[in-house]
Structure formats: C-alpha cells, structure tokens
Amino acid sequence: MASVEQQIEEFMGGLKRRNPDEPEFHQAVFEVAESVIPFLQDQPQYLEARILERMTEPDRAILFRVAWVDDSGEIRANKGYRVQFNNAIGPYKGGLRFHPTVTLSVLKFLGFEQTFKNSLTTLPMGGAKGGSDFNPHGRSDDEVLRFCQSFMTQLYRYIGSDVDVPAGDIGVGGREISYLFGQYKRITHHFNGVITGKGPSFGGSLIRTEATGYGCVYFMKNVLEHHGEGLEGKTCLVSGAGNVAQYTAEKLADEGAKVVTMSDSDGFVHDPEGIAGERLEWIKELKNKRRGRISEYADEFGCNYYEGEAPWRVPCDLAFPSATQNELSEDDARTLIDNGVRAVGEGANMPTEQGGVRAFREAGVLFAPSKAANAGGVAVSGLEQTQNAMRLTWTRDEVDRRLREIMGKIHGTCVEHGERSDKTPEGVVDYVAGANIGGFIKVADAMLAYGVV
Ligand code: NDP
C-alpha cells in the first residue's frame, strides 16, 4: 500500500487534472487532504465509499450573465456564479462576493471550505458560495441597485429557504443584501428566509453584522484559555477594514486587548495608541458610509500610513488576517514568528498561504484556521434562518449567548480531533487538523447514509 504522503500526492494529482487552472481550489483541498487522508487510514468505510473524492466535486456550479446599465447609459455585462457544493447535512448556505478577483476557482475554494465550516457550527447547513466579478468600488448607489437587481433576476431560480440561502461576503454588505432581497421578493412574491444578513426591521438577526468578528475573538479566547493564557493586554494586528475587521477590532478592545493596525487594499495604518472607541467608530463611518480609504485615518489621527504594504512586520502578540485570501505569505509568517507572535486567528477565508500555515504549526504558534475561527458569521446566519422559520426575533443577548456557545463547541471539536497531531509541538493543539477532521466526519457520515448519490 502507498504511504500516506504518496496517497496525498496521488489524490491531489487527480484533482488537479480534473480541475485545471484552479489554484485557489487546489490549495483549499490540499489543506483538507493533508489532515483527512492520514485520518482515513483506519476508517475503511469512508475510503471504500470514496467520500473525499465525492466531497471535492461540487454538486453543481451555475454560471450566468449579469447585464446592467451604468449611470452614463452604457451597457455592462458581468459574470455571475453560484457554486452549490454540498447539501448532505442541510440546505446550501454561503455568501456572495462581488470583487474583480472572483473566478470559478475562488468560488469553488470558498464553497468547499464552507461545507466544512458549516458542519462545524453544529447547525444543519450545507456549503455554497457565489458572486460576481463586478467591482462595487466607485459605483453609485443606483448602479449597485441595478446590478443587484439584474444579478437576482438570474439567481432567484436556484435559491430558496429550503434549497440555498445566500448571504454577504466581500463587497456584499447590508446595502447589497437589501437590494438583492427586495428584488427576490418582487419576483417571487415570497417573504421568507431566502437570504441572511437582512436589516433587523425585515427579518434580519441582531448580532449578524458583528458575528464573524465577534466569533473570531470568542474562538481566540477559547484557544488562549485552553493553553493557559488570555486576551487581556495583548497587542493585536488586524488587516482589512471591512465587516470582519471592524468587529474583530471592536470585540478585542472589549476584551482588553489593543489593536494597533488596520488596512485596506491600498495599505495599512499603524496606531500605537490603539484603534478603539471613537477611532474605530470613525473607521466604520469611513468604510460603511463615506466609502473612503484607510489612509484618511492616518491624516485624521496623526499616525503612520504604509502605502502598498500589509501590517505583518509590526511586532505583536496576536494577528488577525481579516481581508482576503493569501494575504499573509510564508515570509510574513516567519517575520511574525521572529517577532514573537503567540497566536493567529483567521478572520478572512484562507488568508494564510500554505507555507505560512506550515511555519506557524511547526513553530507552535496557536493557529486558528478560518473554517473554525470565522464560522461565527454563518452560525448567526443559521440562527437568522431559525428565527425566520419561527417568525420571531431573539434579543441581542440571546443571539450573542448562542454565538459564544457555538464558538465554544467548535473549539471543543477542534481540540478533540487536533490534540494528538504530530504537525504541532507536544501540548499545542493542531486546530487545522481538528477543524478539518471534525468538519469532515459529520458530512461524510451523512453521505455514507445516503448510499451512492
Ligand atoms: P468587506 O468587503 O467588508 O471588507 C474586505 C476588506 O478587505 C476591505 O478592507 C478590503 O479593502 C480588503 N481587501 C479586499 N480584497 C483585498 C485584497 N485583494 N488585498 C488587500 N485587501 C483587500 O469583506 P468582509 O469583511 O465581509 O470579508 C473579509 C474576509 O472575511 C473575506 O475573506 C470573507 O470571505 C471572510 N468572511 C466574511 C464573513 C462575513 O460575515 N462578512 C464570514 C466569514 C468569512 P478595500 O476596501 O480596499 O477593497
């Protein structure tokens, strides 16, 4: 029988042949295969049923044209996608991303990851992802409205509250979700939980906006406490200045930690006094209302701005990459390790390159991968679906309590399956293996139960 390493190589060779030119998808699958294939060695039931092979093939990928008219009357056409990856344990669930870097490969990586993440939340949700290469930056509200209406005019046929429930992601925030839901309602006559992240006055859940960032900090708190430490007094780097970054920063400050950086795709600001309170509110106003650049923060508060750079060379205890995929390279990871970083919480999806993940694990840095660390967003989306189905709304405290509880359970699952890994030093939980194996088992058992489908 081939060694585990050979099995991984063969598996990845086949996947790359079947899915050429999809580097992000290959990367996401490799990270899972590296943990799950060793685990499968004494699990013949999954091996014989070829569960991993089946799990890496999406149920379907839908591609469509999105035609719309810009403010100058020009006709535009963008690509639209929905990748319905796996609905073994519940209706498809996963965000929509509007960004020029969106490709089928990116959405397959995200949909694949989402399947594992949703499984970890303990809620009955399958995995999906969708979006468009449309760039909302610099577009007027009217243009975004027209684009969203055209996008939904295609998407509505493939979604439904028991079928597939999209949400937001990069470039899709409260404004876009409202436009999309408004168009869905107009076309179908149905007011139901078909999309999450809605405004609180029309079916949205309290805490959904904050959930990914808050959840990431709750998860980190669990990680540190499990290893005999805490958040109080820790110096933190956050990248990004969008939804996830804002609420990660907010909760870190609540917990007594100090956030000294935030960024956008142009550069980062370093504020040694800490980005909290009215300074953080200023960033929310800048990014969510005025849609300005992070460099303006440096002018406003008299701190340094570094054009074209990510924040990873600033010394810190904790790092929270919260912008986008592959924003933290192996070199960045080594710089962070040299500067004494204790833990990394991935707020964004797959923000750390493969070499960086390896470096963190080998160095014994507590590394919380996105599947686990940022699952709070989709978890509260799941709670929004529950509230919609029950036709009632829970209080802020109730949702926050459930979010904390879910992040605690995800942590428990990661510890259960990541405690005995040989990829991290003795005494350091391997959260990568824990999240991958924990997420895999639930979906795999459901697939086994269905037979050959
Ligand atoms: P937003 O659109 O609100 O913010 C994204 C932030 O990342 C912005 O500051 C943006 O800067 C920056 N950014 C985007 N692309 C790049 C790039 N190529 N290089 C550097 N910076 C970049 O998105 P979210 O905060 O919602 O999402 C951030 C990450 O978190 C994504 O990976 C997403 O998949 C993940 N995530 C989000 C969840 C959610 O609930 N929103 C749930 C789980 C994961 P700029 O303004 O210049 O573009």
Boltz pocket constraint, residues with backbone or C-beta under 6 A from the ligand:
constraints:
  - pocket:
      binder: B
      contacts: [[A, 168], [A, 169], [A, 170], [A, 171], [A, 172], [A, 173], [A, 208], [A, 212], [A, 240], [A, 241], [A, 242], [A, 243], [A, 244], [A, 245], [A, 263], [A, 264], [A, 265], [A, 266], [A, 292], [A, 322], [A, 323], [A, 324], [A, 325], [A, 327], [A, 347], [A, 348], [A, 349], [A, 374], [A, 375], [A, 377], [A, 378]]
      max_distance: 6.0
